[in-house]
């Protein structure tokens, strides 16, 4: 069983535990919530090739995860959806690419990683409307 499968299984266990145990005074809910946040961050960061060290790193990683899920399901612009699904996408300092390195096909290029994160957040917001 690979590491991502273990993370997904543990996240499912924690979510199921929270659904079945609504009285948070009977267990250390803060420790369990922190574990869930850390596991979600590891899962969400798997295709991000830039350092997320700011106070919003959990939020930014989650936004990239949502973007990836949407693009994998619906495609992106001129890029064939089958090639995206076959190779996935990755986030680099100046681009979002098909494949796991910055030398793959560009989905979009940017002047900075902050510009890229802003684009991803805007894209996700537009898709939620």
C-alpha positions in Angstrom: 0.0 0.0 0.0 1.5 3.3 -1.0 1.8 6.4 1.2 -1.1 8.3 -0.5 -3.4 5.4 0.0 -2.5 5.3 3.7 -3.1 9.0 4.0 -6.5 8.7 2.3 -7.5 5.7 4.5 -6.5 7.6 7.7 -8.4 10.7 6.6 -11.5 8.5 6.1 -11.0 7.0 9.5 -10.8 10.4 11.2 -13.8 11.8 9.3 -15.9 8.7 10.2 -14.8 9.0 13.8 -16.0 12.7 13.9 -19.3 11.7 12.3 -19.9 9.0 14.9 -18.7 11.0 18.0 -20.2 14.4 18.3 -19.3 15.0 22.0 -15.9 16.5 21.6 -15.3 16.7 25.3 -14.8 12.9 25.5 -11.7 12.8 23.4 -8.8 15.1 22.4 -10.5 16.7 19.4 -7.7 19.3 18.9 -5.1 16.6 18.4 -7.3 14.7 16.0 -8.1 17.8 14.0 -4.5 18.8 13.8 -3.6 15.3 12.5 -6.4 15.6 9.9 -5.1 19.0 8.8 -1.5 17.7 8.5 -2.7 14.6 6.5 -4.8 16.8 4.2 -1.8 19.1 3.7 0.4 16.2 2.7 -2.2 14.9 0.3 -2.9 18.4 -1.2 0.8 19.2 -1.6 1.8 16.1 -3.5 1.9 17.8 -6.9 3.2 21.2 -5.7 6.8 21.8 -6.5 7.2 25.1 -4.7 7.7 25.8 -1.0 4.6 26.7 0.9 5.9 28.1 4.2 3.5 31.0 4.8 0.7 31.2 7.4 -1.8 30.2 4.6 0.0 27.1 3.4 -2.9 24.8 4.3 -5.3 27.1 2.4 -3.0 27.4 -0.7 -2.4 23.6 -0.8 -6.2 23.0 -0.6 -6.8 25.4 -3.4 -4.2 23.6 -5.6 -5.9 20.3 -4.8 -9.3 21.6 -5.8 -7.9 23.0 -9.0 -6.3 19.7 -9.8 -9.5 17.8 -9.2 -11.5 20.1 -11.4 -8.9 20.1 -14.2 -8.6 16.3 -14.1 -12.4 16.0 -14.4 -13.2 18.8 -16.9 -9.9 19.5 -18.8 -8.3 22.9 -19.3 -8.4 25.0 -22.4 -6.5 23.6 -25.4 -5.0 20.6 -23.5 -6.5 17.2 -24.2 -8.2 15.9 -21.1 -6.9 12.4 -21.7 -3.2 13.6 -21.5 -4.0 15.5 -18.3 -5.6 12.5 -16.7 -2.8 10.2 -17.8 0.0 12.4 -16.5 -1.7 14.6 -13.9 -0.6 18.2 -13.3 2.0 20.0 -11.2 2.5 23.4 -9.8 5.9 25.0 -10.3 7.3 28.5 -9.4 6.4 30.0 -12.8 3.9 27.5 -14.4 1.3 24.9 -14.0 2.3 21.9 -16.2 1.0 18.5 -17.4 3.3 15.9 -15.9 5.4 16.1 -12.8 8.1 18.6 -13.8 8.4 22.1 -15.1 9.4 20.9 -18.5 6.0 19.4 -19.4 3.3 21.0 -21.4 2.2 24.3 -19.9 -1.3 24.8 -18.8 -0.5 28.4 -17.8 2.7 30.5 -17.2 3.2 33.1 -14.5 5.6 35.8 -13.4 5.7 34.5 -9.8 4.4 31.8 -7.5 2.1 34.3 -5.9 0.6 35.2 -9.2 0.0 31.4 -9.8 -1.7 31.0 -6.5 -3.9 34.0 -7.2 -4.9 32.5 -10.5 -5.7 29.2 -8.9 -7.8 30.8 -6.2 -9.7 32.9 -8.8 -10.2 29.9 -11.0 -11.7 27.9 -8.1 -13.9 30.8 -7.0 -15.2 31.2 -10.6 -16.0 27.5 -10.7 -18.0 27.7 -7.4 -20.3 30.4 -8.6 
